[in-house]
Amino acid sequence: MRSRLKWGDFVIIGTVLLLAAALTAALAAGTQGERLYAEIWQDNQLVERVALTDDTDRTIDLDGHNVIVLSGKSARMESADCRDQVCVRTGTLTRAGQVAVCLPNRVVLKIVGETGEIDAIVS
């Protein structure tokens, strides 16, 4: 038996594609105006907070244990002296909320955003 697409099938496919495009546009528009910062934490203490701009180009060495590279609006763990290398394999962080953690050295690299808008107020 041969199945054929009917008119209603095209309507459903078109609706799904339109919804996917709208969701993609909404997510992209929501992060465009956001200022990004890279926060580097070691032993539960903030070591440094760096604003990520198009001109950012820094390398931060944490006592030879971890090397963090900040390039443009992205950050990554370049190297670590731990055995598992999970933090290095995490890759490049580019969006707010992304985190790379080196548990043996107690180092956390995270990207945080600042939108200036209030999400919610709880009293």
C-alpha positions as CSV (number, residue, x, y, z in Angstrom):
1,M,0.0,0.0,0.0
2,R,1.1,3.5,-0.8
3,S,0.4,6.3,1.6
4,R,-0.1,9.8,0.4
5,L,0.0,13.0,2.3
6,K,-3.4,14.8,2.4
7,W,-4.2,18.5,2.8
8,G,-4.6,18.2,6.6
9,D,-1.1,16.7,6.9
10,F,0.4,19.8,5.3
11,V,-1.5,22.0,7.7
12,I,-0.1,20.1,10.7
13,I,3.4,20.1,9.3
14,G,3.2,23.9,8.6
15,T,1.8,24.6,12.0
16,V,4.7,22.7,13.7
17,L,7.3,24.5,11.6
18,L,5.8,27.9,12.4
19,L,5.8,27.1,16.1
20,A,9.4,25.9,16.0
21,A,10.4,29.1,14.2
22,A,8.6,31.3,16.7
23,L,10.2,29.5,19.7
24,T,13.6,29.8,18.2
25,A,13.1,33.6,17.5
26,A,11.8,34.1,21.0
27,L,14.8,32.4,22.6
28,A,17.3,34.2,20.5
29,A,15.7,37.6,21.2
30,G,15.7,36.9,24.9
31,T,19.5,36.7,25.2
32,Q,20.6,39.4,22.8
33,G,20.5,42.3,25.2
34,E,21.9,40.4,28.1
35,R,25.3,41.3,29.5
36,L,27.4,38.2,30.3
37,Y,30.0,37.8,33.0
38,A,32.4,34.9,33.7
39,E,32.7,34.1,37.4
40,I,35.6,32.1,38.7
41,W,35.1,30.5,42.1
42,Q,37.8,28.5,44.0
43,D,37.1,27.0,47.5
44,N,33.7,28.7,47.6
45,Q,35.2,32.1,47.2
46,L,34.8,34.4,44.2
47,V,38.2,34.8,42.6
48,E,37.3,37.0,39.8
49,R,34.2,38.3,37.8
50,V,35.0,39.4,34.3
51,A,32.5,41.1,31.9
52,L,32.4,39.2,28.6
53,T,32.5,41.5,25.6
54,D,33.5,41.1,22.0
55,D,37.0,42.5,23.0
56,T,37.6,40.1,25.9
57,D,40.9,38.2,25.6
58,R,42.3,36.9,28.9
59,T,44.0,33.8,30.3
60,I,43.7,33.2,34.0
61,D,46.0,30.7,35.7
62,L,44.9,29.4,39.1
63,D,48.1,28.4,40.8
64,G,49.0,26.1,38.0
65,H,46.1,23.8,38.7
66,N,43.5,25.2,36.2
67,V,43.9,27.5,33.2
68,I,40.8,29.4,32.1
69,V,40.6,31.2,28.8
70,L,38.1,34.0,28.2
71,S,37.7,34.9,24.6
72,G,35.0,37.2,23.3
73,K,31.7,36.3,24.8
74,S,32.8,32.8,25.8
75,A,34.8,31.0,28.5
76,R,36.4,27.6,28.8
77,M,38.7,25.6,31.0
78,E,41.8,25.2,28.9
79,S,43.6,22.8,31.1
80,A,43.5,21.2,34.6
81,D,45.9,19.0,36.5
82,C,43.1,16.6,37.7
83,R,42.9,13.0,36.4
84,D,39.3,13.0,35.0
85,Q,39.5,16.2,32.9
86,V,35.7,16.6,33.0
87,C,36.0,20.4,33.3
88,V,38.1,20.6,30.2
89,R,35.8,18.3,28.2
90,T,32.8,20.5,29.2
91,G,33.9,22.7,26.3
92,T,33.1,26.4,25.6
93,L,30.5,28.2,27.7
94,T,28.6,30.8,25.8
95,R,25.2,31.3,27.5
96,A,24.1,32.4,31.0
97,G,23.6,29.4,33.3
98,Q,26.3,27.2,31.8
99,V,28.9,25.9,34.2
100,A,32.3,24.0,34.1
101,V,33.3,22.4,37.4
102,C,36.6,20.9,38.5
103,L,35.8,19.0,41.7
104,P,39.3,17.8,42.6
105,N,40.6,21.4,42.6
106,R,37.3,22.9,43.8
107,V,37.1,25.3,40.9
108,V,33.9,26.5,39.3
109,L,33.6,28.5,36.1
110,K,30.2,29.8,35.4
111,I,28.5,32.3,33.0
112,V,26.0,34.6,34.6
113,G,23.8,37.2,32.9
114,E,22.5,40.5,33.9
115,T,19.3,41.6,32.2
116,G,18.2,44.3,34.6
117,E,14.7,42.9,34.7
118,I,13.0,41.3,37.8
119,D,11.8,37.8,37.2
120,A,9.8,37.5,40.4
121,I,9.4,38.9,43.9
122,V,8.7,36.5,46.7
123,S,7.7,37.8,50.1
